[in-house]
Structures are given as C-alpha cells and as structure tokens.
Amino acid sequence: MTAGEYSAIWFRRSRFQVLESDTFWLFESSDKPEPGWDASLPRIAT
C-alpha cells in the first residue's frame, strides 16, 4: 500500500518474509466503518 491510511509494520526483510498482508476496519456491528470503543475516528488494523 502506498497511499491512504494504513498501519505500517516495520521488519527486517533479511530475517522475515511477508506471507500475507491486509488492512481492515475495526468496528462493532455495522456495514460501514464507524468510531467505536470511545474513539473519535474509525480504527484500522494491519
């Protein structure tokens, strides 16, 4: 991913290999991202 919002994970390529990668929204029970857990903005995870 090169643009937009994402959560970067830094690692040494010489020691680790990316097997899978994904960024997804964390939300309680909705069809669209929304703030939750006392947050002011929607949350994401990588």
C-alpha positions, 0 to 999 in steps of 0.5 A, spaced: 500 500 500 502 506 498 497 511 499 491 512 504 491 510 511 494 504 513 498 501 519 505 500 517 509 494 520 516 495 520 521 488 519 527 486 517 526 483 510 533 479 511 530 475 517 522 475 515 518 474 509 511 477 508 506 471 507 500 475 507 498 482 508 491 486 509 488 492 512 481 492 515 476 496 519 475 495 526 468 496 528 462 493 532 456 491 528 455 495 522 456 495 514 460 501 514 466 503 518 464 507 524 468 510 531 467 505 536 470 503 543 470 511 545 474 513 539 473 519 535 475 516 528 474 509 525 480 504 527 484 500 522 488 494 523 494 491 519 
